[in-house]
């Protein structure tokens, strides 16, 4: 289960990083990934 969670987190982070165009957008993307991690735990 831990490998799956790590793979999902890495995928979400990679997609978020690729989608953002500004520093502010990157911060929002990273925050959303953190929120997803909190929901999983």
Phi and psi restraints in degrees (value plus and minus 20) as a CYANA .aco file:
   2 UNK   PHI     -86.6   -46.6
   2 UNK   PSI     -57.8   -17.8
   3 UNK   PHI     -85.1   -45.1
   3 UNK   PSI     -59.7   -19.7
   4 UNK   PHI     -82.3   -42.3
   4 UNK   PSI     -67.3   -27.3
   5 UNK   PHI     -80.3   -40.3
   5 UNK   PSI     -62.4   -22.4
   6 UNK   PHI     -84.1   -44.1
   6 UNK   PSI     -62.2   -22.2
   7 UNK   PHI     -84.8   -44.8
   7 UNK   PSI     -62.7   -22.7
   8 UNK   PHI     -83.8   -43.8
   8 UNK   PSI     -64.6   -24.6
   9 UNK   PHI     -81.4   -41.4
   9 UNK   PSI     -65.1   -25.1
  10 UNK   PHI     -83.3   -43.3
  10 UNK   PSI     -59.6   -19.6
  11 UNK   PHI     -86.4   -46.4
  11 UNK   PSI     -65.6   -25.6
  12 UNK   PHI     -81.5   -41.5
  12 UNK   PSI     -63.8   -23.8
  13 UNK   PHI     -83.0   -43.0
  13 UNK   PSI     -64.1   -24.1
  14 UNK   PHI     -83.3   -43.3
  14 UNK   PSI     -63.1   -23.1
  15 UNK   PHI     -87.1   -47.1
  15 UNK   PSI     -59.4   -19.4
  16 UNK   PHI     -85.4   -45.4
  16 UNK   PSI     -63.7   -23.7
  17 UNK   PHI     -84.6   -44.6
  17 UNK   PSI     -56.1   -16.1
  18 UNK   PHI     -93.5   -53.5
  18 UNK   PSI     -46.2    -6.2
  19 UNK   PHI    -106.7   -66.7
  19 UNK   PSI     -41.3    -1.3
  20 UNK   PHI    -103.4   -63.4
  20 UNK   PSI     125.7   165.7
  21 UNK   PHI    -134.1   -94.1
  21 UNK   PSI     -31.8     8.2
  22 UNK   PHI    -154.6  -114.6
  22 UNK   PSI     146.8   186.8
  23 UNK   PHI     -82.4   -42.4
  23 UNK   PSI     -61.4   -21.4
  24 UNK   PHI     -81.8   -41.8
  24 UNK   PSI     -62.2   -22.2
  25 UNK   PHI     -84.4   -44.4
  25 UNK   PSI     -57.4   -17.4
  26 UNK   PHI     -83.5   -43.5
  26 UNK   PSI     -61.9   -21.9
  27 UNK   PHI     -81.3   -41.3
  27 UNK   PSI     -61.9   -21.9
  28 UNK   PHI     -85.6   -45.6
  28 UNK   PSI     -60.3   -20.3
  29 UNK   PHI     -83.8   -43.8
  29 UNK   PSI     -64.1   -24.1
  30 UNK   PHI     -84.7   -44.7
  30 UNK   PSI     -59.0   -19.0
  31 UNK   PHI     -83.0   -43.0
  31 UNK   PSI     -60.4   -20.4
  32 UNK   PHI     -86.4   -46.4
  32 UNK   PSI     -55.3   -15.3
  33 UNK   PHI     -84.8   -44.8
  33 UNK   PSI     -62.5   -22.5
  34 UNK   PHI     -80.3   -40.3
  34 UNK   PSI     -60.4   -20.4
  35 UNK   PHI     -83.2   -43.2
  35 UNK   PSI     -60.6   -20.6
  36 UNK   PHI     -83.8   -43.8
  36 UNK   PSI     -59.8   -19.8
  37 UNK   PHI     -84.4   -44.4
  37 UNK   PSI     -63.2   -23.2
  38 UNK   PHI     -80.0   -40.0
  38 UNK   PSI     -59.6   -19.6
  39 UNK   PHI     -86.8   -46.8
  39 UNK   PSI     -54.8   -14.8
  40 UNK   PHI     -91.6   -51.6
  40 UNK   PSI     -51.2   -11.2
